[in-house]
Amino acid sequence: EKGGYDHFMIKEIYEQPKAIKDTLSPRINKDNVIKLDDIKITKEELEKINRVYIIACGTAYHAGLLGKVLIEKYVKIPVIADVASEFRYGSPFIDENTLMIVVSQSGETADTLAALRLAKKNNAKVYAVTNVVGSTISREADEVFYTWAGPEIAVASTKAYTTQLVSMALIALDMAVKKGTIDKKEYDKVLNELRGLSEKAQRILDNTELIKKASEKIYKAQSVFFIGRGIDYDVAREGSLKLKEISYIHSEAMAAGELKHGTIALIEEGTPVIAIATQERLYDKMLSNIKEVKARGAYVIALTKQGNEEIEKTADTVIYIPDVVDELTSVLSVIPLQLLAYYVAVMRGCDVDKPRNLAKSVTVE
Ligand code: F6R
């Protein structure tokens, strides 16, 4: 059942090119038109919406963070992304002009479901992005968008996350087209890049030597830091969660610009820092942050796009992802981070598919 792989997690990591393709291709036709049959919101309904909440837990929340970036950028509506357990006990502003997008692989997570019910009670419209057909969340939402990742068995979420990311892009672009808030050139560029993601993900998976070497460098660490800015910070949070949940190494993700406001005090000789630097307009800022931690003795593994070779002067190891538009980097940059977490956990002899204290579906609070 593991199809020749040692664990479900690594099998599911390798299924990502297919999962991405299966999620995208039924929804994009050859003329670059997005058709989300599963989301039937009209232009009129969309025009009334003045606030979006994206609500989820754990990895699904990390995917939701990309939704915030893309909806704010392309649809020009303010978006609040929050974890469900915080959102539902806060004082959210929800009315009939609110759109809530809940993201849940299982479609059964208790806090996410409670957030959905709260939104519906206050007359908001709710989209669900889920991987399980017929799940409670899919039944209760107004509109359902399925990620076609196939069953995810490993507790640590991998292919669900990458399909959630591309779903966020499709939903944001569809809204932007309906509202007329994106120009055609930008739209075509992003769509063409979406089409290329599956093959680029495969390229990363075909060449894992450097990632294995990097794993050997960090598997004995006490603590690992992930840093990034913008979308790279969001993916840093996902990389950090993956590492801690399956390898039990303490890890923390930091907005790189926040380091100097406290966390940099923890960097000492040999502390591993994974620096994600894929965003063009933030690249120089990231180089400075890498220098800051290097100066305190950090061992830096940098993750960047092909073409950014001068980072090799500063970082100890550099892992490259294929070139891709900045808005979609996380679909690719998370893959080396998933592999890193996996290899480290295997080297440490951990029960990769069933990490201690965790359940695949959190149906209780
Ligand atoms: C991490 C992980 C969890 C889930 C979270 C939400 O690898 O799997 O953080 O992402 O429990 O689960 P769903 O998406 O089923 O609502």
Residues whose N, C-alpha, C, O or C-beta is under 5 A from the ligand:
A	BS01	F6R	C57 G58 T59 A60 V103 S104 Q105 S106 G107 T109 V155 A156 S157 K360 V362
